[in-house]
Amino acid sequence: MRLRICHLYPELLNLYGDRGNLLVLQRRAEWRGIAVEINRISLGDTLAPDKYDLFFLGGGSDEDQGIVARDLLIKGPYLQEALARGAALLAICGGYQLLGRYYQTRTNEVFEGVGLFPVFTIAGDKRLKGNIAIEVEVLSTPLPVVGFENHIGKTYPERPREGFRPLGRILFGYGNNGEDGTEGCVYGRAIGTYLHGPLLAKNPHLADYILTLALEARYGKVELRPLPGDEIEWKAHEAFLRRFSKERRR
């Protein structure tokens, strides 16, 4: 098997080590004998909707998001076509915001989004920052997903849409808006989230879930064999939960 990944705007959307998520996916695939190809697609580049199994967008500053937003609107229909064909997607923070309907900055500038997710984002007065843990129902284990968030934007659902749901429910942290107890969103094989970190280095269960989503569109049902080296990742995951759960209870 071969996994084909499209890294969108890598030089503009890469806050807090977001690129590390691709390194995690690459290694976890290669350890199982799956070849990985990562192509970098940026401003002015052509996006082929039938070429990739997984698309990735990281986070970025408002300035960089403004640059990306204009180009992403051009690529939007091709991205929508790719997802309709069954490709998977992971978008973090700024990338997540730009795949909603719009993002309104603190200066009231509005970046039109692609509209993949039925959400909108408005910059708030308080930065939502800190460690976060969420319950994610779609995973095969009850262990939570953990990470780090740092965003001024507050994201809200725009209207109900069949197949749309939050990625998870907050155990501690702020999530989408610090108000409704939700974090991120899922629509089909597309996932949006505010969790940085990089996210997947701390969450092997989520990394393997995304790998499975990306591979199944091309190869049908896929069952990934367990990796014996995951004990280290799980120890880091458990240490994170012990430390920050305790701090939140103080």
C-alpha positions as a printed Julia matrix, in Angstrom:
250×3 Matrix{Float64}:
   0.0    0.0    0.0
   0.99   3.61  -0.55
  -0.29   6.66   1.32
  -0.37   9.93  -0.64
  -0.45  13.06   1.52
  -0.96  16.68   0.43
   0.54  19.23   2.83
  -1.22  22.51   2.08
   0.62  25.82   2.64
   3.46  24.34   4.75
   5.45  27.6    4.86
   2.45  29.64   6.04
   0.44  27.29   8.26
   2.84  25.6   10.69
   2.39  26.98  14.23
   3.54  25.02  17.29
   5.13  22.2   15.33
   2.05  21.27  13.31
   4.27  19.71  10.62
   5.18  17.09  13.23
   1.78  15.51  12.66
   2.84  14.46   9.19
   6.09  13.01  10.53
   4.08  10.92  12.99
   1.76   9.65  10.26
   4.69   8.89   7.98
   6.58   6.89  10.6
   3.55   4.97  11.82
   2.69   4.03   8.25
   6.26   3.07   7.3
   6.68   0.93  10.42
   3.8   -1.13   9.02
   5.33  -1.42   5.56
   3.17   1.31   3.98
   5.01   3.64   1.61
   4.33   7.35   2.14
   4.52  10.21  -0.36
   4.17  13.8    0.91
   3.72  16.64  -1.57
   3.82  20.31  -0.58
   1.15  22.42  -2.29
   1.07  26.19  -1.74
   0.07  29.52  -3.27
  -0.64  29.3   -6.98
  -0.04  25.55  -7.2
  -2.53  23.27  -8.93
  -4.48  20.89  -6.7
  -5.35  17.54  -8.29
  -8.47  16.19  -6.53
  -7.85  12.54  -7.42
  -4.17  12.31  -6.46
  -4.19  12.34  -2.64
  -5.53  10.16   0.18
  -5.03  12.74   2.94
  -4.9   16.54   3.08
  -3.29  18.44   5.95
  -3.47  22.12   6.98
  -1.79  23.54  10.08
  -2.3   26.76  12.02
  -1.11  30.27  11.2
  -1.25  33.92  12.23
  -4.1   36.16  11.07
  -1.76  37.72   8.52
  -0.81  34.35   7.06
  -4.41  33.18   7.16
  -5.4   36.22   5.1
  -2.85  35.27   2.45
  -3.95  31.64   2.43
  -7.69  32.42   2.43
  -7.65  33.99  -1.02
  -5.76  31.1   -2.57
  -7.75  28.46  -0.7
 -10.99  29.78  -2.2
  -9.57  28.91  -5.62
  -8.54  25.44  -4.48
 -11.76  24.94  -2.49
 -13.84  23.22  -5.22
 -11.01  20.78  -5.96
 -10.62  20.05  -2.26
 -14.36  19.45  -1.94
 -14.19  17.08  -4.92
 -11.32  15.16  -3.36
 -13.24  14.71  -0.11
 -16.35  13.64  -2.02
 -14.18  10.95  -3.64
 -13.31   9.68  -0.15
 -10.07  11.43   0.76
  -9.43  12.28   4.42
  -8.42  15.64   5.87
  -6.91  16.99   9.09
  -7.0   20.76   9.67
  -5.63  22.43  12.8
  -6.45  25.87  14.26
  -6.12  28.4   11.41
  -6.61  25.68   8.82
  -9.75  24.57  10.65
 -11.1   28.13  10.7
 -10.52  28.64   6.97
 -12.5   25.49   6.13
 -15.57  26.95   7.86
 -17.85  29.65   6.44
 -15.75  32.62   7.56
 -13.34  33.95  10.15
 -13.83  37.49  11.51
 -10.66  38.93  13.04
 -10.35  41.36  15.98
 -10.08  44.22  13.47
 -13.37  43.05  11.89
 -11.67  41.85   8.74
 -13.54  38.85   7.36
 -11.78  35.95   5.67
 -14.23  33.99   3.56
 -13.87  30.26   4.13
 -14.29  27.23   1.91
 -17.49  26.15   3.68
 -16.5   22.53   4.11
 -17.46  22.69   7.8
 -20.78  24.36   8.76
 -19.12  26.61  11.35
 -18.02  30.24  11.61
 -15.33  31.85  13.75
 -15.23  35.26  15.43
 -12.21  36.6   17.32
 -12.96  37.04  21.0
 -11.51  39.28  23.71
  -9.74  36.5   25.58
  -7.09  34.13  24.24
  -8.13  30.51  24.81
  -4.82  29.0   25.76
  -3.56  25.96  27.64
  -3.55  22.2   27.79
  -6.69  20.36  26.8
  -8.18  16.87  26.88
 -11.31  15.66  25.06
 -13.42  12.52  24.81
 -13.69  11.29  21.21
 -16.44   8.73  20.61
 -15.27   7.45  17.21
 -12.0    6.04  18.58
 -11.74   2.35  19.49
 -10.54   3.18  23.0
 -12.07   5.34  25.75
  -8.71   7.04  26.32
  -9.05  10.8   25.7
  -7.23  12.88  23.1
  -4.84  15.45  24.59
  -3.07  18.51  23.25
  -2.39  22.23  23.52
  -4.59  25.09  22.31
  -3.85  28.77  21.75
  -6.45  30.69  19.77
  -8.31  33.97  19.92
 -10.99  32.72  17.53
 -14.23  31.3   18.9
 -15.88  28.78  16.59
 -19.63  28.09  16.54
 -21.86  25.78  14.48
 -23.71  27.64  11.77
 -26.62  25.29  11.19
 -27.32  21.55  11.5
 -25.95  19.41   8.69
 -26.3   15.66   8.37
 -23.01  13.93   9.14
 -21.55  16.9   11.04
 -20.58  16.55  14.71
 -17.99  17.86  17.16
 -14.72  15.95  17.28
 -15.04  15.59  21.06
 -16.37  16.74  24.39
 -14.09  18.67  26.71
 -12.68  17.12  29.87
 -10.55  20.18  30.54
  -9.63  23.15  28.36
 -11.65  25.56  26.2
 -12.24  23.9   22.82
 -14.24  25.55  20.08
 -15.43  28.58  22.03
 -15.06  28.01  25.77
 -18.83  27.93  26.15
 -20.56  24.84  24.8
 -18.15  22.08  25.89
 -17.28  20.97  22.35
 -13.95  20.75  20.54
 -13.32  20.58  16.83
 -15.59  19.1   14.22
 -15.97  16.06  11.99
 -17.67  15.97   8.61
 -17.29  12.77   6.64
 -13.57  11.94   6.62
 -12.6   15.54   7.41
 -11.48  16.56  10.91
 -10.96  20.09  12.2
  -9.47  20.83  15.63
  -7.74  23.48  17.73
  -5.3   20.97  19.25
  -1.64  21.69  18.53
   1.29  19.97  20.13
   1.89  18.38  17.61
  -1.39  16.61  18.24
  -0.64  13.15  16.85
   2.65  12.63  18.71
   0.66  12.51  21.97
  -2.25  10.51  20.59
  -1.32   7.29  18.76
  -4.97   6.17  18.79
  -6.03   9.28  16.85
  -3.03   9.0   14.5
  -3.99   5.44  13.57
  -7.64   6.43  13.14
  -6.62   9.1   10.62
  -4.3    6.67   8.83
  -7.18   4.23   8.53
  -9.52   6.89   7.14
  -6.94   7.91   4.54
  -6.15   4.37   3.38
  -9.69   3.02   3.23
 -10.83   5.27   0.4
  -8.32   3.65  -1.96
  -7.91   0.16  -0.49
 -11.19  -0.66   1.24
 -11.38  -1.85   4.83
  -7.98  -1.57   6.54
  -6.92  -2.99   9.91
  -3.6   -1.62  11.16
  -1.51  -3.97  13.26
  -0.51  -2.69  16.72
   2.95  -1.17  17.09
   5.04  -2.56  19.97
   6.8    0.77  20.51
   3.61   2.57  21.51
   4.28   2.0   25.21
   6.42   5.16  25.24
   3.7    7.26  23.62
   1.1    5.94  26.06
   3.3    6.71  29.05
   3.65  10.3   27.82
  -0.11  10.43  27.28
  -0.83   9.16  30.81
   1.7   11.56  32.37
   0.04  14.46  30.58
  -3.37  13.51  31.93
  -2.15  13.02  35.49
  -0.34  16.34  35.56
  -2.89  18.63  33.94
  -6.04  16.97  35.28
  -4.66  17.55  38.77
  -3.83  21.19  38.0
  -7.35  21.84  36.67
  -8.9   20.51  39.88
  -6.97  22.96  42.08
